[in-house]
């Protein structure tokens, strides 16, 4: 073979390789044809990532016969997305809503949907050559049928009161056989369709096996032990699919019991997190890190300090690629610095009336003072202030403490919202920490998210309570 021909062959292979890669790294489209007989509002939302609450595109008053084009940025692919339909039910005129999940990988998607029946698999039609979505519908049809059969057997075995009877033993034998058959089928389907994105969701359909010879509490434990039987912690593709989050949520929910108090919840969720993180630790560092991020978000939202402290060895592990490492480490510092009995860091700031304010001297004429780090653009903060402000202004508690509402609003859109809130909440003292979460005040108090509330003794400047809700504040003041 001549040098020219060899060079030409290599060039063609390189171009072909580049072309294939380019085809997989381009924006994709969903072409939705609306069928049926109702006019509907249609929106497409991502199911993973940071923008799950923001529609990629929304169309109002879509009529039957309309074709709507949704363009998905290549950076969001591959993943799954959700089509939402809102309309009035023609039979009763009441508002109704349906949804349809769509997978996007290496193909554009063409789909016909009647909004009234978008949630019914048999009523949704994808293009014949759509391997992802058609195969997923086929898989779920068989999966749902088998799960239904196993569900019936589980109900019989859990309710039947004669475990020594022939009927019970036959039901147990059938359950064991069906469970094994379903597990092997999931493994086979996962392997057979491994080149498809949807195959990474199949393992999450595994049903944890129940040991029916144990009492109810031990059965639950056996389910927890078997929950991750088919999990693959090296499969980072699952991070782009919503099933993974649902799978984790279901695992966490299995740890709850009826009537749990706060201490039991903290213990149960800490146990759940440690068990799952230890399993993920042996897998891909990115998935390991995501697991730590997931449990930190949950612990932080519920202020489960035991759970947050449990994360300490993992965030100090170089192998752990958690994106929230710095935030977790900062939160751990805060737990070791700001606790009931600790003296709060002092700071000086200019309030909303352009007056200098030193926190150690603030509210010297009342026994207590409350420091609230918040943002007018934070939904949780709004819920908190909507509940606390009426309590503060309409009860005698305001004779016991003053409030310094320290805003972390720092953008062009946030600052006007804060300025409006100052006039809406006139009974409180207001100030804004320039720099937001990066301000010296937020850094000194290890604030990683808002709201953060501290009740402080005005004379000693020691923390006397760290409430999580407006109700906690009311209980502290015995209202």
C-alpha positions, 0 to 999 in steps of 0.5 A: 500500500502506498504512503498516499493511500495509507495517509488517505485511509487514516484521514478518512478514519479520523474524519469518520470518528470525528463525525460520529463523535459530533453526532453524539455531541449536538443539540437534540430535538423533541418534535411533539404532535398534539392529538386528541380534542383538548386545548392544553398548555405544554411545558418540557422540564429537565428531571435532573440537574440544577434547573428541574423547576425551570421549563426548557420551553412552555407553550400556551393553548396548544391545539390538536394538530399542533407540532411543537419543537423543543430543543435540548442543549447538548450539555443536558444530554443524555438524560430524561425529561418530562412533558407536562400538559395542563387542560380542562377535562371536557367531561366536567370542566375541571383543571387537569394535568398529565405528564409523559417522560421522554428519554433523549440520547443519540436520536431526536424524538418524535412523539404523538400525545393526546394530553388527556392520556399522556400518562397512559403508555398505550396511548403515546406513540413514539417514532418506530425507529426510536430505540430508547423510548419504545424499548423502555415502554416494552420493558416497563410493561413486563416489569409492571405486570410482574411487580403487580403479581409479586405485590399480590403475593406479598400482601397474601404472605403479610396478612395470612395468619397460618404460616404452617398451612399448605396454602401459605407454603405454596404462596411462599414458594411462588413468591420466591420463584417469581422474585428470582425470575424477575431478578434474572430478567432485569439482569438479562435486560440490562445486559441485552440493552446495555448500549441504550441509556434506558438500560441504566434505569433497569436495576432500580426496578429490583425488588428487595427480597423479604425473608418471611420467616422473620418478624416485621421489624427484622423483615424490614432490616432484611429488605434494607440489607438486600436493597442494593443487590443489583446496584452498580456504583461504577455506573456514573451514567445513572447520575444523569437519570431521575430514577437514581434520585428516586431510588435513593429517596426510597431507600431513605424512606425505608429507614423511617418508623411510625411516630419517630421523634427528632432524635430517632429520625436523626439516628435513622437517617445517619445510619442510612447515609453511612450504609449507602456511602460506604457502599458507594465508596468502593465505586467510581469517585464521582458517584461516591462524591454525589452520594455524599452531596445527596445526604448532605443536602438532606441532613442540612435541610432538616438540620440533622447535625449527627448526619452532618458530622458523620460526613467528616471522614468522607469529605476528607477523603481525596477519592471522594469527588463531592462538589459540596466538599468546601460547603460541608467542611465549613458547616462542620466548622460551624457546628464546632464553633456555634453551639448553645453556650458559645459566644457569638462572633461580634461584627459591625455593620451599617443598618438600613437607616445608615446607622452603625450597629455593633452586634454585641451592643444590639438590643441591650435593653431586652434580655434576648436578641435574635440574629437571622441570616436570610435572603428576600429571594429565598422561599424558605426564608419567606415562609419563616418570616411570614410565620414569625413576623405576625407572632412577633408583632402580635404577642408579648414576646416582642418585649423579650427580644429584638430581631436583627434581620441580616440580609445576604442579598447581593445581586441586582435583582435581589437587592430591590427585593430586600429593600421592599422587605425592609418596609414590609417588616418595619418592627425588625432592624435590618442590615445587608451584608455586602458580599452575600454568602462570601461576606465577612459576617456570613463567613464568621457564622459559617453560613452555607444556606439561608435562613440561619437563626440564632437566639442570643443572650443580650448580656453575655452574647452567648447562644441560648437557642438555634431554632429551625422554625418559627414554632421553635422560636415561639416555644422558646418564648413559651407562647 
